[in-house]
Amino acid sequence: GFAGNIMVLLSKEALPSYIDRLEEYEHIFGFKPRWYIYGANEPAKVVFPDD
């Protein structure tokens, strides 16, 4: 990821399990990760640049 950042796309159902895994990160690597939860306003779609 950019400057140590990553973007993870998850379903709402998978989020609690992922957060549990992030909490193990501090124990393994020695620092606590920060995360932000964002929601989409509309479904994903392919966007082509204007030619």
DOBA-779838 format. One record per residue: residue in three letters; x, y, z of N, C-alpha, C in turn. Coordinates in nm, 4 decimals. Layout:
N
<site 'ala'; <X; Y; Z>; <X; Y; Z>; <X; Y; Z>>
...
***
This chain:
51
<site 'gly'; <0.0804; -0.1189; 0.0000>; <0.0000; 0.0000; 0.0000>; <0.0849; 0.1255; 0.0000>>
<site 'phe'; <0.0236; 0.2358; -0.0285>; <0.0895; 0.3658; -0.0328>; <0.1227; 0.4115; 0.1084>>
<site 'ala'; <0.2489; 0.4363; 0.1359>; <0.2944; 0.4848; 0.2671>; <0.2458; 0.3959; 0.3811>>
<site 'gly'; <0.2453; 0.2666; 0.3565>; <0.2023; 0.1738; 0.4602>; <0.0526; 0.1582; 0.4717>>
<site 'asn'; <-0.0215; 0.2095; 0.3758>; <-0.1676; 0.1990; 0.3774>; <-0.2135; 0.0880; 0.2846>>
<site 'ile'; <-0.3248; 0.0271; 0.3208>; <-0.3886; -0.0691; 0.2319>; <-0.5382; -0.0414; 0.2304>>
<site 'met'; <-0.6025; -0.0825; 0.1235>; <-0.7483; -0.0742; 0.1155>; <-0.7991; -0.2170; 0.1039>>
<site 'val'; <-0.8911; -0.2519; 0.1907>; <-0.9465; -0.3867; 0.1917>; <-1.0960; -0.3758; 0.1674>>
<site 'leu'; <-1.1451; -0.4475; 0.0678>; <-1.2876; -0.4482; 0.0374>; <-1.3478; -0.5739; 0.0981>>
<site 'leu'; <-1.4419; -0.5548; 0.1892>; <-1.5038; -0.6661; 0.2604>; <-1.6546; -0.6516; 0.2613>>
<site 'ser'; <-1.7215; -0.7629; 0.2777>; <-1.8657; -0.7577; 0.3022>; <-1.8876; -0.7177; 0.4479>>
<site 'lys'; <-2.0048; -0.6683; 0.4786>; <-2.0362; -0.6312; 0.6173>; <-2.0240; -0.7510; 0.7101>>
<site 'glu'; <-2.0550; -0.8695; 0.6579>; <-2.0490; -0.9905; 0.7396>; <-1.9052; -1.0291; 0.7749>>
<site 'ala'; <-1.8098; -0.9978; 0.6883>; <-1.6696; -1.0340; 0.7108>; <-1.5959; -0.9339; 0.7992>>
<site 'leu'; <-1.6510; -0.8159; 0.8187>; <-1.5817; -0.7098; 0.8913>; <-1.5445; -0.7466; 1.0349>>
<site 'pro'; <-1.6336; -0.8016; 1.1174>; <-1.5946; -0.8337; 1.2559>; <-1.4754; -0.9297; 1.2644>>
<site 'ser'; <-1.4721; -1.0290; 1.1788>; <-1.3606; -1.1239; 1.1779>; <-1.2306; -1.0543; 1.1387>>
<site 'tyr'; <-1.2381; -0.9638; 1.0421>; <-1.1186; -0.8914; 0.9979>; <-1.0664; -0.8007; 1.1094>>
<site 'ile'; <-1.1552; -0.7335; 1.1799>; <-1.1137; -0.6474; 1.2908>; <-1.0464; -0.7304; 1.3993>>
<site 'asp'; <-1.0975; -0.8491; 1.4269>; <-1.0330; -0.9376; 1.5241>; <-0.8898; -0.9686; 1.4821>>
<site 'arg'; <-0.8695; -0.9933; 1.3535>; <-0.7345; -1.0229; 1.3039>; <-0.6439; -0.9003; 1.3144>>
<site 'leu'; <-0.6973; -0.7815; 1.2896>; <-0.6168; -0.6597; 1.3023>; <-0.5688; -0.6394; 1.4453>>
<site 'glu'; <-0.6491; -0.6795; 1.5417>; <-0.6092; -0.6637; 1.6812>; <-0.4900; -0.7531; 1.7159>>
<site 'glu'; <-0.4673; -0.8607; 1.6410>; <-0.3502; -0.9462; 1.6598>; <-0.2239; -0.8802; 1.6027>>
<site 'tyr'; <-0.2401; -0.7845; 1.5154>; <-0.1299; -0.7182; 1.4461>; <-0.0309; -0.6562; 1.5445>>
<site 'glu'; <-0.0823; -0.5898; 1.6481>; <0.0044; -0.5251; 1.7464>; <0.0934; -0.6281; 1.8150>>
<site 'his'; <0.0378; -0.7409; 1.8505>; <0.1149; -0.8466; 1.9169>; <0.2258; -0.8987; 1.8249>>
<site 'ile'; <0.1963; -0.9121; 1.6981>; <0.2923; -0.9691; 1.6031>; <0.4004; -0.8685; 1.5635>>
<site 'phe'; <0.3612; -0.7447; 1.5311>; <0.4538; -0.6475; 1.4733>; <0.4966; -0.5362; 1.5680>>
<site 'gly'; <0.4344; -0.5256; 1.6848>; <0.4782; -0.4281; 1.7834>; <0.4172; -0.2898; 1.7723>>
<site 'phe'; <0.3233; -0.2694; 1.6840>; <0.2514; -0.1417; 1.6811>; <0.1068; -0.1670; 1.6427>>
<site 'lys'; <0.0221; -0.0754; 1.6864>; <-0.1216; -0.0925; 1.6677>; <-0.1656; -0.0293; 1.5357>>
<site 'pro'; <-0.2322; -0.1065; 1.4510>; <-0.2813; -0.0492; 1.3254>; <-0.4025; 0.0404; 1.3497>>
<site 'arg'; <-0.4213; 0.1355; 1.2617>; <-0.5429; 0.2178; 1.2640>; <-0.6240; 0.1821; 1.1416>>
<site 'trp'; <-0.7544; 0.1821; 1.1555>; <-0.8387; 0.1529; 1.0407>; <-0.9602; 0.2428; 1.0411>>
<site 'tyr'; <-1.0140; 0.2602; 0.9240>; <-1.1316; 0.3435; 0.9028>; <-1.2315; 0.2621; 0.8220>>
<site 'ile'; <-1.3560; 0.2763; 0.8550>; <-1.4608; 0.2038; 0.7841>; <-1.5396; 0.3035; 0.6995>>
<site 'tyr'; <-1.5460; 0.2765; 0.5716>; <-1.6208; 0.3604; 0.4787>; <-1.7274; 0.2760; 0.4109>>
<site 'gly'; <-1.8347; 0.3384; 0.3737>; <-1.9406; 0.2690; 0.3005>; <-1.9576; 0.3313; 0.1631>>
<site 'ala'; <-2.0088; 0.2539; 0.0719>; <-2.0294; 0.3016; -0.0649>; <-2.1664; 0.3674; -0.0780>>
<site 'asn'; <-2.1743; 0.4676; -0.1639>; <-2.3016; 0.5329; -0.1927>; <-2.3783; 0.4611; -0.3022>>
<site 'glu'; <-2.3045; 0.3874; -0.3854>; <-2.3657; 0.3172; -0.4977>; <-2.2815; 0.1936; -0.5276>>
<site 'pro'; <-2.3339; 0.1013; -0.6062>; <-2.2564; -0.0195; -0.6396>; <-2.1300; 0.0144; -0.7188>>
<site 'ala'; <-2.0322; -0.0747; -0.7132>; <-1.9090; -0.0574; -0.7901>; <-1.9387; -0.0683; -0.9392>>
<site 'lys'; <-1.8605; 0.0033; -1.0189>; <-1.8764; -0.0033; -1.1638>; <-1.7424; 0.0250; -1.2296>>
<site 'val'; <-1.7280; -0.0161; -1.3531>; <-1.6075; 0.0108; -1.4306>; <-1.6204; 0.1503; -1.4899>>
<site 'val'; <-1.5160; 0.2306; -1.4746>; <-1.5166; 0.3667; -1.5278>; <-1.4035; 0.3774; -1.6294>>
<site 'phe'; <-1.4375; 0.4150; -1.7511>; <-1.3382; 0.4329; -1.8560>; <-1.3075; 0.5816; -1.8693>>
<site 'pro'; <-1.1777; 0.6162; -1.8814>; <-1.1446; 0.7585; -1.8990>; <-1.1950; 0.8086; -2.0339>>
<site 'asp'; <-1.2256; 0.9367; -2.0390>; <-1.2672; 0.9978; -2.1659>; <-1.1474; 1.0045; -2.2597>>
<site 'asp'; <-1.1689; 0.9690; -2.3845>; <-1.0600; 0.9741; -2.4844>; <-1.0617; 1.1061; -2.5558>>
***
